Amino acid sequence: MDQKARNAAVARDHLENSLFVAPAVAIFCIFYIYPFYKMINLSLFEWKGIGPMHFVGLANYKELMGDHLWWDSIGHAGYVTLIALTFQNLLAFALALACDREIRLKGFYRAVFFIPPVLSEVVVGLVWNWILDPQMQNNQPVGLLNHFLYATGFPQLVHNWLGDPKTAMTTIAVVNAWKGFGWGFVMFLAGLQTIDKQLYEAARVDGAGAWKTFTNVTIPMMLPVILVVVILTVLGCMQVFVLILALVSEGLVNHTDVPVTRIFSAMQSTNRFGYACAEAVIFGAILIGISFILKKLADRTRQS
């Protein structure tokens, strides 16, 4: 085969490959790149969603920098994420370790632990809203949690869990952790099952105890999985939205706001679509920054 024929074959292969990739690229550009560009463009305007658009430049961003409710919502999302990174993922890892061993009914436990994450966030929010209901009927609490506390002799603990600014975000964080720990459980369990059992046998031969085996074999081998779970947890919890809407059924309030609910409120309540787009741009930049830092940490951990 001469050079021209080889070049023609290579060009044909490139064309065929491009045709296969083209639909995915087109979908990505239409539904990701263009909306992102449009969002940045709209953030420079004052617009009510309908009618004329007024160019205001960086005025929306300047206003946003001094919006304490917006930065409070960032803090709320960070708090939810912190609870998920600690309580949720530690619980998921502990349960994965338990189910990785030869215990009775471990298949049943795997199925039960994976039920919460496959449930709709709306369903979970409504169910927990009923459990946490603060209303009283016949001088007795209606909500399941408050009724249990009242019936077991702890009436002083009966509380409006979602209505009190001191407990609202902790309550939401715990519900979010209950909803999401199953994903981490499945990923941790899959990672544990890929560890070569001969490593544990070698550790026992060398006289290593349970704790040394855990710290010197299990943790190092699980680091890639742990980092993936951490990244997914951070990005998922920072964007929590539907669960809060379902939990706070009486309407969004400042002490339960997170970034996405602030963006939603800016569009729904005040019809300030340009300001909402500015919030979305800043929030997107924060998420990209967090993702970049976590990616660097993951790469450094793999190299070491």
C-alpha positions in Angstrom: 0.0 0.0 0.0 1.5 3.4 -1.1 1.6 6.5 1.1 -1.5 8.1 -0.5 -3.6 5.0 0.2 -2.3 4.9 3.8 -3.1 8.6 4.3 -6.6 8.1 2.8 -7.2 5.2 5.2 -6.1 7.2 8.2 -8.3 10.2 7.2 -11.2 7.8 6.8 -10.6 6.4 10.2 -10.4 9.9 11.7 -13.7 10.8 10.0 -15.5 7.7 11.2 -14.3 8.4 14.8 -15.3 12.0 14.5 -18.8 11.0 13.4 -19.2 8.7 16.4 -18.1 11.4 18.8 -20.0 14.3 17.1 -23.5 13.5 18.7 -22.0 13.6 22.2 -20.0 16.8 21.4 -23.2 18.4 20.0 -25.2 17.5 23.0 -22.5 18.8 25.4 -22.3 22.1 23.5 -26.0 22.6 23.3 -26.9 21.6 26.9 -23.7 22.6 28.8 -21.5 25.1 26.9 -24.2 27.3 25.5 -26.2 27.5 28.8 -23.0 28.3 30.7 -22.2 31.1 28.2 -25.7 32.4 28.4 -25.7 32.4 32.2 -22.5 34.5 32.3 -24.0 36.8 29.7 -27.3 37.2 31.6 -25.4 37.9 34.9 -24.4 41.2 33.4 -28.0 42.4 32.9 -30.9 43.3 35.1 -33.8 41.2 33.8 -37.1 40.1 35.2 -37.4 37.1 33.0 -39.7 38.8 30.6 -39.5 42.2 28.9 -36.4 44.4 28.2 -33.0 43.6 29.5 -30.9 46.4 31.0 -27.1 46.1 30.9 -25.6 46.7 34.4 -22.1 45.3 33.9 -20.6 43.9 37.2 -23.2 45.5 39.4 -24.8 42.2 40.2 -21.5 40.8 41.3 -20.7 43.9 43.4 -24.1 43.5 45.2 -23.5 39.8 45.6 -20.2 40.4 47.4 -22.0 42.2 50.2 -25.0 39.9 50.3 -24.6 38.3 53.8 -27.6 36.0 53.1 -25.8 34.5 50.1 -22.6 33.9 52.1 -24.6 32.5 55.0 -26.1 30.0 52.5 -22.6 29.0 51.4 -21.7 28.4 55.1 -24.9 26.3 55.5 -24.0 24.1 52.5 -20.4 23.8 53.9 -21.9 22.6 57.2 -24.1 20.0 55.5 -21.0 18.8 53.6 -18.9 18.6 56.7 -21.5 16.4 58.4 -21.6 14.2 55.3 -17.8 13.9 55.1 -17.6 12.9 58.8 -20.7 11.2 60.1 -22.1 9.9 56.8 -18.9 8.6 55.3 -17.6 7.1 58.5 -20.9 5.3 59.0 -20.8 4.1 55.4 -17.2 2.8 55.8 -17.9 1.1 59.1 -20.9 -0.7 57.6 -18.9 -1.7 54.5 -16.2 -3.2 56.8 -18.9 -5.2 58.7 -20.6 -6.5 55.5 -17.2 -7.4 53.9 -16.8 -10.0 56.6 -18.4 -13.3 56.7 -21.5 -12.5 58.7 -25.0 -13.8 58.6 -27.6 -12.1 56.4 -24.9 -9.8 54.9 -26.8 -9.8 51.6 -29.9 -8.6 53.4 -27.9 -5.8 55.1 -26.5 -4.7 51.7 -30.0 -4.4 50.3 -31.3 -2.5 53.3 -28.4 -0.1 53.5 -28.9 0.8 49.8 -32.6 1.6 50.1 -32.3 5.2 51.3 -30.2 6.5 48.3 -32.5 5.0 45.7 -35.6 6.7 47.2 -36.8 10.0 45.7 -35.5 13.1 47.6 -39.1 14.4 47.6 -40.4 11.2 49.3 -37.5 11.3 51.8 -38.2 14.9 52.6 -41.9 14.5 53.0 -41.4 11.4 55.2 -38.9 13.2 57.5 -41.1 16.3 57.5 -43.8 14.1 59.0 -41.4 12.5 61.5 -40.2 16.0 62.6 -43.6 17.6 62.6 -43.6 20.1 65.6 -47.4 20.5 65.8 -49.4 19.6 69.0 -52.7 17.8 69.1 -54.6 17.3 72.4 -51.5 18.5 74.2 -49.4 15.8 72.6 -46.8 16.1 69.8 -48.0 14.9 66.3 -44.5 14.2 64.8 -43.1 10.8 65.3 -39.8 11.9 66.9 -41.4 14.4 69.3 -44.1 11.9 70.2 -41.4 9.3 71.0 -39.5 11.8 73.2 -42.8 12.8 74.9 -43.9 9.2 75.4 -40.6 8.0 76.8 -40.4 10.7 79.5 -38.4 13.4 77.8 -40.9 16.2 77.1 -38.2 18.8 77.6 -36.6 17.5 74.4 -39.7 18.1 72.2 -38.6 20.7 69.7 -39.4 22.4 66.4 -36.3 20.9 64.8 -36.6 22.6 61.4 -38.1 25.9 62.7 -35.3 26.7 65.2 -32.3 28.3 63.5 -30.0 26.6 66.1 -31.1 23.1 65.1 -32.4 23.5 61.5 -29.2 22.9 59.5 -28.0 20.1 61.8 -31.4 18.4 61.3 -31.2 18.8 57.5 -27.5 17.6 57.5 -28.5 14.4 59.4 -31.4 13.7 57.1 -29.1 14.3 54.1 -26.5 11.9 55.6 -29.2 9.3 56.2 -30.3 9.7 52.6 -26.8 9.5 51.1 -24.7 7.1 53.1 -25.8 4.1 51.0 -23.8 5.4 48.0 -20.6 5.6 50.0 -21.4 2.2 51.5 -21.7 0.5 48.1 -18.5 2.2 46.8 -16.5 1.3 50.0 -17.8 -2.3 49.9 -16.8 -2.6 46.2 -13.3 -1.2 47.1 -12.8 -3.6 50.0 -13.7 -6.6 47.9 -10.9 -5.7 45.4 -8.2 -5.9 48.1 -6.1 -9.0 47.6 -6.8 -11.3 50.6 -3.2 -12.5 50.5 -2.2 -9.1 51.8 -4.1 -9.8 55.0 -2.6 -13.2 55.3 0.9 -11.8 54.9 0.1 -9.2 57.6 -1.0 -12.0 60.0 2.1 -14.0 59.3 4.2 -10.9 60.1 2.4 -10.7 63.5 0.3 -7.6 62.7 -2.8 -7.1 64.8 -6.2 -5.9 63.7 -5.4 -2.2 64.0 -2.1 -2.4 62.2 -3.6 -4.4 59.5 -6.3 -1.9 59.1 -4.0 1.1 59.0 -1.2 -0.5 56.9 -3.2 -2.6 54.5 -6.9 -1.5 54.3 -6.5 2.2 54.4 -3.7 2.5 51.8 -5.4 0.2 49.4 -8.7 2.1 49.9 -7.3 5.6 49.4 -8.3 5.9 45.7 -11.9 4.9 46.6 -12.0 7.2 49.7 -10.9 10.1 47.5 -13.6 9.5 44.9 -16.2 9.2 47.7 -15.0 12.5 49.2 -15.2 14.3 45.9 -18.7 13.0 45.1 -19.8 13.8 48.6 -18.6 17.4 48.5 -20.0 18.2 45.1 -23.3 16.5 45.9 -23.9 18.0 49.3 -22.9 21.5 48.2 -25.7 21.3 45.6 -28.4 20.0 48.0 -31.8 21.4 46.9 -34.8 19.1 46.5 -34.4 17.6 49.9 -34.6 21.0 51.5 -37.6 22.1 49.5 -39.4 18.9 50.6 -38.3 19.2 54.2 -39.1 22.9 54.7 -42.7 22.6 53.4 -43.9 25.9 54.9 -41.5 27.8 52.6 -37.8 28.7 52.3 -36.4 30.7 55.3 -33.0 32.3 55.8 -31.8 29.8 58.3 -32.3 26.8 55.9 -31.0 28.5 52.8 -28.3 26.9 50.7 -26.8 28.4 47.5 -29.2 26.6 45.1 -32.2 27.7 47.1 -30.9 31.3 47.1 -30.6 31.1 43.3 -34.1 29.7 43.1 -35.5 32.4 45.4 -33.9 35.2 43.4 -35.7 33.9 40.3 -39.0 33.0 41.9 -39.5 35.7 44.6 -37.9 38.8 43.2 -37.8 38.0 39.5 -34.1 39.0 39.4 -32.8 36.6 36.8 -29.6 38.5 36.2 -28.8 38.4 39.9 -29.6 34.7 40.1 -27.2 34.1 37.2 -24.5 36.0 39.0 -25.0 33.8 42.1 -24.9 30.7 39.9 -21.6 31.9 38.3 -20.0 32.5 41.7 -21.3 29.2 43.0 -20.0 27.4 39.9 -16.6 29.0 40.3 -16.5 27.8 44.0 -17.4 24.2 43.0 -14.7 24.3 40.2 -12.1 25.5 42.7 -13.0 22.8 45.2 -12.9 20.1 42.4 -9.5 21.3 41.3 -8.1 21.2 44.8 -9.5 17.7 45.4 -8.2 16.5 42.1 -4.7 17.8 42.9 -4.9 16.1 46.3 -6.0 12.8 44.7 -3.2 13.0 42.1 -0.6 13.7 44.8 -1.9 10.8 46.9 -1.7 8.4 44.0 1.9 9.5 43.2 3.0 8.9 46.8 
